[in-house]
Amino acid sequence: MLWTPRHRGDTPEDTKAVMMASPGNRCNDADMSESDYTNPLQLANDNLEEANRQLARATADFSAGKIPQSRLDQLHELRDIAAADLTRVTKES
């Protein structure tokens, strides 16, 4: 599963998919448009926005006791990876 705005979820499987997704490491080609292949900067930016959205939701869920600290930590790591990926893609562009 490629983690893009089309695939929104907050499960550990989604987190794993995000960590595997980068402009050079694509999965689920059937869901990809031609523009997804030609604009890695937009993909990296979308990934960071989604990571931030999931982290904000998880922070609220953690405060409400709905998720454990370990899940919140995963999403912090996910956001950090997405931010690093955007920085890398920006430098390569």
C-alpha positions as CSV (number, residue, x, y, z in Angstrom):
1,M,0.0,0.0,0.0
2,L,1.4,3.4,-1.0
3,W,0.7,6.0,1.6
4,T,-0.8,9.0,-0.2
5,P,-3.7,11.3,0.6
6,R,-5.9,8.6,-1.1
7,H,-5.0,6.1,1.7
8,R,-5.9,7.7,5.0
9,G,-5.8,5.6,8.1
10,D,-4.2,5.5,11.4
11,T,-3.3,1.9,11.8
12,P,0.2,0.5,12.3
13,E,0.0,-0.9,8.8
14,D,-0.5,2.6,7.4
15,T,2.5,3.8,9.4
16,K,4.6,0.9,8.0
17,A,3.5,1.8,4.5
18,V,4.5,5.4,5.0
19,M,7.9,4.5,6.3
20,M,8.3,2.4,3.1
21,A,7.0,5.1,0.8
22,S,9.3,7.6,-0.8
23,P,9.5,8.9,-4.3
24,G,12.0,6.1,-5.1
25,N,10.2,3.3,-3.3
26,R,6.7,3.0,-4.6
27,C,4.0,0.3,-4.0
28,N,0.5,-0.3,-5.3
29,D,1.2,1.1,-8.8
30,A,-2.5,0.6,-9.8
31,D,-3.5,3.6,-7.6
32,M,-0.8,5.9,-8.9
33,S,-1.4,8.5,-11.6
34,E,1.2,9.7,-14.0
35,S,1.7,12.9,-12.0
36,D,2.6,10.9,-8.9
37,Y,5.5,9.5,-10.8
38,T,6.7,12.9,-12.2
39,N,6.4,15.0,-9.1
40,P,8.4,13.5,-6.2
41,L,8.5,16.9,-4.4
42,Q,4.7,17.0,-4.3
43,L,4.5,13.4,-3.1
44,A,7.0,14.1,-0.3
45,N,5.1,17.2,0.7
46,D,1.8,15.3,0.7
47,N,3.4,12.6,2.9
48,L,4.6,15.2,5.4
49,E,1.1,16.8,5.5
50,E,-0.5,13.4,6.1
51,A,2.1,12.5,8.8
52,N,1.3,15.8,10.6
53,R,-2.4,15.2,10.3
54,Q,-2.0,11.7,11.8
55,L,0.2,13.0,14.5
56,A,-2.2,15.7,15.5
57,R,-5.0,13.1,15.7
58,A,-2.9,10.7,17.6
59,T,-1.9,13.4,20.1
60,A,-5.6,14.0,20.8
61,D,-6.3,10.3,21.0
62,F,-3.4,9.8,23.4
63,S,-4.6,12.6,25.6
64,A,-8.0,10.9,25.7
65,G,-6.5,7.5,26.6
66,K,-7.4,5.9,23.2
67,I,-3.9,5.0,22.1
68,P,-0.8,3.9,23.9
69,Q,2.5,5.9,24.1
70,S,4.1,3.5,21.8
71,R,1.7,4.4,19.0
72,L,2.2,8.1,19.6
73,D,6.0,7.5,19.4
74,Q,5.5,5.7,16.1
75,L,3.7,8.6,14.6
76,H,6.4,11.1,15.9
77,E,9.0,8.9,14.1
78,L,6.8,8.8,11.0
79,R,6.6,12.6,10.9
80,D,10.3,12.9,11.4
81,I,10.9,10.4,8.5
82,A,8.5,12.3,6.2
83,A,10.2,15.6,7.1
84,A,13.6,14.2,6.3
85,D,12.3,12.8,3.1
86,L,11.0,16.2,2.0
87,T,14.3,17.8,2.8
88,R,16.1,15.1,0.8
89,V,13.8,15.4,-2.2
90,T,14.1,19.2,-2.1
91,K,17.9,19.0,-2.2
92,E,17.7,16.5,-5.1
93,S,15.3,18.6,-7.1
